[in-house]
């Protein structure tokens, strides 16, 4: 029987699995940040839910990342506020994709969107 570490290494050896895993990395990193912040504040899911005006089960779905719908930026911002944090969303240019946005001139400068 394989250990979790061995199974993960074997699965990530397949190119298609590795691509999917890397694509989900940012999403799960954000969820991990929320979980860590909630733990640091000593809050339960029910307490966060009460602060943002939703149910404990909705917070659990959001933290699991397995909900049918992704939470809105407004919801994520409320969650961050409940933890005494500010949600910050940034656009980070991918390596090798420099020409993707080049040539588009809207008269606006690129910057992080702060909620």
C-alpha positions in Angstrom: 0.0 0.0 0.0 1.3 3.5 -0.9 1.7 6.3 1.5 0.0 9.6 0.8 3.4 11.1 -0.1 4.2 8.2 -2.5 0.7 8.4 -4.1 1.0 12.2 -4.6 4.4 11.8 -6.2 3.1 9.1 -8.5 0.1 11.1 -9.5 2.1 14.3 -10.1 4.4 12.3 -12.4 1.5 12.4 -14.9 1.6 15.6 -16.9 -2.2 16.1 -16.9 -2.5 15.6 -13.2 0.4 18.0 -12.5 -1.2 20.7 -14.7 -4.6 20.4 -12.8 -2.8 20.4 -9.5 -0.9 23.5 -10.3 -4.0 25.3 -11.6 -5.7 24.7 -8.3 -2.7 25.7 -6.2 -3.6 29.4 -6.0 -7.2 28.6 -5.0 -6.2 26.3 -2.2 -3.5 28.7 -1.0 -6.2 31.4 -0.6 -8.5 28.9 1.3 -5.5 28.0 3.5 -5.0 31.7 4.3 -8.6 32.0 5.4 -8.3 28.9 7.6 -5.1 30.2 9.2 -6.5 33.6 9.9 -9.6 32.2 11.4 -7.5 29.9 13.7 -5.3 32.8 14.7 -8.5 34.8 15.7 -9.8 31.8 17.6 -13.1 31.9 15.8 -15.3 29.0 14.9 -17.1 28.7 11.5 -20.3 29.6 13.3 -18.9 32.8 14.8 -17.5 33.9 11.4 -20.9 33.1 9.8 -22.7 35.2 12.4 -20.3 38.1 11.7 -20.9 38.0 7.9 -24.6 37.2 8.0 -24.6 33.7 6.7 -24.8 30.1 8.0 -22.0 27.9 9.4 -22.6 25.4 6.6 -22.0 28.2 4.0 -18.7 29.1 5.7 -17.8 25.4 5.7 -18.5 25.1 2.0 -16.5 28.1 1.3 -13.5 26.9 3.3 -13.6 23.4 1.7 -13.4 24.8 -1.9 -15.9 22.1 -3.0 -19.0 24.3 -3.3 -20.9 24.4 -6.6 -20.2 28.1 -6.9 -17.2 30.2 -6.1 -17.8 32.8 -3.4 -18.1 36.4 -4.7 -15.4 39.0 -4.0 -18.0 40.7 -1.7 -18.4 37.5 0.3 -14.6 37.0 0.5 -14.2 40.6 1.6 -16.8 40.2 4.4 -15.1 37.0 5.5 -11.7 38.9 5.7 -13.3 41.8 7.6 -14.8 39.3 10.1 -11.2 38.1 10.8 -9.8 41.6 11.1 -8.2 41.4 7.7 -8.5 43.2 4.4 -8.9 41.2 1.1 -6.4 42.1 -1.5 -6.7 40.9 -5.1 -3.7 41.2 -7.5 -3.1 40.5 -11.1 0.3 38.8 -11.4 1.7 38.4 -14.9 2.6 34.8 -15.8 6.1 34.1 -17.0 6.3 33.8 -20.8 3.0 35.7 -21.2 4.4 39.2 -21.5 2.7 40.0 -24.8 -0.8 39.1 -23.6 -1.8 42.5 -22.3 0.8 44.5 -24.3 -0.5 46.9 -26.9 -3.8 47.5 -25.1 -4.1 51.1 -24.0 -7.1 52.0 -22.0 -5.5 55.0 -20.4 -5.6 53.2 -17.0 -2.6 52.0 -15.1 -2.4 48.4 -13.9 -2.6 48.1 -10.1 -3.8 45.7 -7.4 -7.5 45.9 -6.6 -8.0 46.4 -2.9 -11.3 45.7 -1.4 
